[in-house]
Amino acid sequence: LASHSCMDRLLAAVEALREACPPDPKSAGSENRDTTVGAALQLAAALREAPPLLPLQLDVLLRQTTHLLVTVRGWDESGTTEAALAAALCCVRRLLRLRLQGGDELGQRSCLGAHLASRQARPVTCELLSTLLVAASEQRAAHLRAACVRAVWSLLLLPLAPDLVAFALPGAATQLVEIGARSVSSHAPTCLAALGAV
């Protein structure tokens, strides 16, 4: 019963975010932004207690979370934008800790990494990585820049397929080094996170 209740909350959160953050970011007016923040926080809370998921359910969450990040990146600078980005990054961190159905506890990270690198999920995984790196480069708020880099680090820590790593790592490493170099004197946590991710 508890897992059904958790799943119900997760499904409700996904639906709320889909309504607040439609597929075409341009169709969402500025009046929807507070609603988007609330829906993102709702999803983050639901992800914290999510039961083991089917791969298809993980795909939906991966696409929705990546779309949220892409949408928020297009907003102008404001307190609402920062709140939305913080909520989106919380969703990313919790997404990368989800468990898939089947397999033992020790093999869960391998299952998650293998699925994120699979044919159906790989394009969205690459988009998530790219969006996080761009968000980190663009972000003026130091704590959010560091949070973006930590999210990249969490993604790269997963046991991803070697060919995906070979494809994504050179460009990601270059951007991380640039972010770290710019942060040496301005924000030590960002610099340390960038070095750790590299």
Salt bridges, closest charged atoms under 4 A:
GLU15 OE1 - ARG18 NH1 3.04
GLU49 OE2 - ARG9 NE 2.59
ASP59 OD1 - HIS115 NE2 2.58
ASP76 OD1 - ARG33 NH1 2.74
GLU77 OE2 - ARG140 NE 3.41
GLU138 OE2 - ARG73 NH2 2.94
ASP163 OD2 - ARG122 NH1 2.95
